[in-house]
Amino acid sequence: MAVTIATTHVGSLPRGPELTPLLLARDHGDPYDAEAFDTAVQGAVDLAVQKQIESGVSIISDGELGKVGYSTYIIERLSGFGGHSPRKPALDLAPLPEFREKLAGIMGAQEFTRAACVGEVRLVNLQPLHDDVRRFRSAMDRHGRGVRAFMNAASPGLITAFQPNAFYPSHEAYLADLADAMRPEYEAIVAAGFDLQLDCPDLAMSRHTGYQDMDEAQFLSAIAANVDALNAATANIPPEKMRMHICWGNYEGPHTHDIPLERIMSIVLRARPSTILFEAANPRHEHEWIIWRDAGLPDDKILAPGLIDTCSNYVEHPELIAQRIERFAAIVGPERVIASTDCGFGTFAGYGKIDPAVTWMKLAALREGADIAAARL
């Protein structure tokens, strides 16, 4: 029987110089032309859908092109957030001020708002999601009829890692209101006919970023609570309609403080989404394929390893991609492997190292590598 290996990516795509100023103006609360914004985003989503299909991507997204960032967009949809809370440097970057300056020059400025939770979290405006759905559906109708598609949403835990709690008496109380507030967004994405991707870098990256002041036991307790909140918020959605992404941070740094996968694996596997997207090309984590091999994975889990690096403009050779796919196919079978990327190509507007043209080259190489592996499997 012929084998087919589907390909996908983590969701965000480069926003480009035309869209970025509009997204930042909206994020900062500055005046902007709403009609021009909608037109610009629609054009960008149309192009992104067309380019993904041309590159051979099997499961596509809207690129999160209507959002300023994958984790901070929620402040225009939920109440309870305010101010600006500069983040501490990641633990691996903290002792390297000269490198941090150099990295900022390469990646771009992080000009988006970093709010804190300063009041009760409630859903107040779901219209931005409806606009995202409308634009994506319109682009799919023009360029991607019949193609499987997904949309991203921040998990409750991710929101706590980026928008620190300055209001609730406990982490769990904050999570409980976030789960209630985000549930309509999750369910609306699935009701629109798209798969839901829950972004969950909090389960790994936050150990050395947003949760860095915790010891390891406190961190593991916090992310276990995050998974419980995710499961509660998605209780009405079938697991097979969901995917989740975990990562250790989409930046080219030492990553010497990353928590090992084996220490979080049992918590990750408790989450309801069937498909797990994770880093497997990052040189700090590629060796961890053996952790997946030895994890005793449930039969309902689908692995979507990252097989191309989103911190480098090198275009991986298709043969290398095929070899990486074969590792995971040997663990769960080719029918339970989706070839993916380590992280997003454009996590925040105006921030990122990958040239947009290289994005499409990498995704085309991913398709070619998947076809090579499929022919051998």
N, C-alpha and C positions, 0 to 999 in steps of 0.2 A: 504494500500500500504506500502511495506517495505521501511524504511528510511535508508539511508546510510550517515554517516558523514565522509567527507574526512578529512585527516590529512596532515599537511605540517610542515615546520619550516621556520625560517627567512632566512636561506641560507648558512651562514658560518659554517664550521665544523672544529674541531681541526686538525691542520696540521701535528703535530707529530715531533719528534726530528730529523728524517731523512730529512724532507722537509724544516724545518725552516731555517737552515743555508744557504741553497741554495737560498731561497727567500730573505733573508736579504742581502746576497752577491750581488744579482742582484739589489736590491733596493738601495744599497750603491754605486753602480757603480764599485764594485770590480770584478776582473776576476772570471769567473765561466765557467764550462763546459756546454755548451748549450744542447748537446745531453744527458748528464747525468741529466740535469734539466728536460728536456722533458720526459725522461723515468721515473724519480721519480714522476713527477706530474701525468703522465698517470696511473701509478700504484696506486697512492693515490686516484685518481678519480674513477678508477675501483672498488677499495675496498669500497669507500664511497657509490657509487651507489648500490653495492651489499648489504651493511649493511643497507642502508635506506629501501630497499625492504624487507629484512629479518625482519626489525623492524615494517613493516606494514605501512610505510609512503606512502600516496597516490600520493602526488605531490612533486617530489624530485628535488634536485639541484646538481651541481657539487661541492658543498661545498666551492666555491671560492678558491679552493686549489692551483690555479696558481697565486694567488694574494698575496702580502704581507699584505694587509689589505683592508677592504671594502671601505674605503674613500680616501686612499692615493695612490692607484695603478695608478691613472690617470697621475701621473707625467712622466710615461714612454710612454704615449700615446699622450699627449698634450704638446705643447710648452708653454712658458710663466711662468714656475715655476722654482724656484731655492732657494738655501740656506737652512737653517734649522731654524725654528721658534718654540722654546719651548713654549708649551701652559701654560697659567696660570692654577693653580689648579681650579677645579670646586668649585663653591661658597660654597657648603656644606662641602667640604674637606679643604678649605683654612685655617680655624682656627684650624685644627687638624693635625699638622705636624707629630706627632708620629704615628697616625693612617695611614697617607699617606705612611709612611715608611713601616709599617706593611702590608698594602694592596699591595704595590709593591712587597714585599717578597712573598706574596701569589699568586698574579696574574702573576708575571714575569715582566721582564724589557720591556719597550716600545722602542725598538731599531730601529724602522722604521723611515724613513726620514719625517720630517714635513716641507715641503717646503712652501714658500709664493708665491703669484702671483707677478712677477716682470716684466712682459712683456705681449705682446699681446697673448691671448690664441687662439691657432689654433690646429686642429687635424693634427698630423704629422705621427702617426704610429698606425694603427689599427690591425697590425699583431698579437699582443698579444691576442686580442679578438678572431681572427680567430683560433689561437692555442687553446684557451679555448673551443671554439665551437667544434673543431675537436676532442679534447680529450673527451669531454662530449658525443658527438655523438658516438664515438667509444665505450665508456663504456656502453652507453644505448643499442647499438646494441648487446653487449655481455650479459648484465644482466637485461636490463629494457625495452625490446621491448613492445610498447603499453602503457607504463606508462607516465602519464602527467608529464611534467618537466618545470622548470623555471631557468633563470639565473639572477643574480643580476647586477645592475649598479648603480653607484653613481648619485644621482640627482644633478642638477646644484646648488641648495641651499646647499646641504651637502658639496659640494666642497668648497663653500665660507666659511663654518663654520670651515673647517679643514685647508684650505690653504688661509690665510688671504690676503686681497687685499692690495698690496703696489704699485699698478700701475694705476688702472682705476680711473677716476674722481668721480665715484659713484658706489654704490652697484649694481644698475640697469644696468649700463654699463658692469660691470664684468659679471653679469648674462646673458646678451644678447649674449656675445661671448661664454660663457660656453654652452648655449643652442644650438648654432650653431655647436660647436665643439663636443658635446656629442650626437647630433641627429643621426649621422651614426651608433654609437654603439647601441643605442636603437633599431633602425630599423633593424640592422643586426641580433640582437638576435631574434626578432620576425620572420624575414625572414628565420632563421634557423629552425623554428618550435617550439621554446620555448616561454613560457610566459616570459614577462619582469617584473622583480621586481625593482622598484625604491626605493632606500634606502633614507629615509627622516628623520633621527633623528634631523635634523636642525629645524624641525617644533615644537619640544618640548625640547630635550636635550640641544640645543645650547643656550637656555635662561640662563642657569647657567654655560655654558662652553664657546664655541666660540664667542657668542654674549653677554657675561655677562656685558660688559661695556655699553650696551644700557639700557634705561629705558623700561618699558613694552610697552608703545605706540610705541616706535621706533622698538622694537622687533616684534610686531604684524605687523607693516608696512613692515619690512624686510621679514618676512615669507610669507606675502601675495604676495610680489614680487617674492619670490622663487617659489610659486605655479604657478604664471603666467608664469614664465620661464619654469617650468616643462610642463605645458600645451602646450606652444608653441613648445617645443622640441619634444613632442609626438603627435603632431596634426595629423600625418598620421597613427597612430596606433589605432586600435579599443580599447575602454576602457576595454572590456572584455578580452583582451589579456594582460592586465596590472594589477599589484598589487603594493601597496606601503606600506612601513613599517615606522611607527613612534615609537619612544621610548624616554625614559628619561635617557638613559645611562646604559650600561651593566656592572655595577660595584656594589659591595656590600658596599654602603656608606649610610649616613643618608638620602640623597635625600630630605632634608628639604627645599631646594630652587627650587624644581621642579614646573614648572608652571602648574596649574590645567588644566585638559583636557577641561573643559567647556569654558575656555578663548580662546582656539585655535580651537574648534570644527568647527565653521563656515568656517574657512580658510581651514582646513583639507578636509571638504566635497566639497570644490570647485575644488579639484584636479581631473583630468580625470580618473585615474585608478579605475576600478570597485571594486576591492578587497582591503580592508584595514586591515593590520596586525598591532596589537597594544598590549601593555602590559595590561594584566588582571589578572596575578598571582602575580606580584610584590606587596608586602604588602603595598606599598605607593600608589598604584593605583587600587587595586582590587575593591575597593568600587565604582569606577567610571563606573561600568556597568550601573548604573542608569542614567548616562549622555547619554550613547548610547540609553537607553530606551526612554529618553525624548527628543531626538534630532530631531525627525521628519525625519528619514532617507529617502532619495530618494529610490524608488523601485529598482533601478539598483545597489545599493551598497550591497556588500557581506562582512560580518564581519568574520575576521580571528583572534579571540582573542588569546592572549598568555595564555595558560592554564597550562604551566609548566615553572618554574623559571630557567633561565640559569645562575644564580649567585650562585646556591646551588647544592651540590651533593646529597641532598635528592632526592629520586625518589618518585614523587607524587603518592598517591594511586589512582588507576583507578576510584574508586567511587567519589573521590573529583573532578577529571577531568570531570566525567560525570555530576556532579552537576553544575560545572561551565559552561559546554556546554549548559545545560538546561536553564540557565539564558538568554543566548543570543538567543537560539532557540525560547524562549517565546517572544522575541522582533521582530525578522524578519522571523521566521519560520526556521525549520531545513534545508531546501534546500538552505538557504542563510547563513549558518554557516560552516566555515572550522576550525577545531581544529588546533591551531598552538602553537608556543612558544613565550615567551616574547621577546627574542632577539636571536642573533646568538650564537653558541657554541664556535666559534673561530674567533672573529672579527679581530684580528691581529696575525701574525705569532709570536709565542713565548709568547703570552699573553693570559691568561685565566685561570679560576679556575676549570672548569669542567674536570674531568678525561675522556679521550676518551671512555672508556668502559661504563661509566655512561651515556654518550650521548645516546648510543643505548638502554640502559635500560629505560631511560626517554621517548624516542620515542616509544618504545614498550608499555609502560604504557599509552602513549597518544592514541595509537591505541585501547588498551583495554578499556580505558575510553570512547572513541568515540563509540565503539560497545555497551557498556552498555547504553549510552544515546540513541543511535539509537533504541535499543530494547524497551526502554520505550517511545520513541516518536512515 
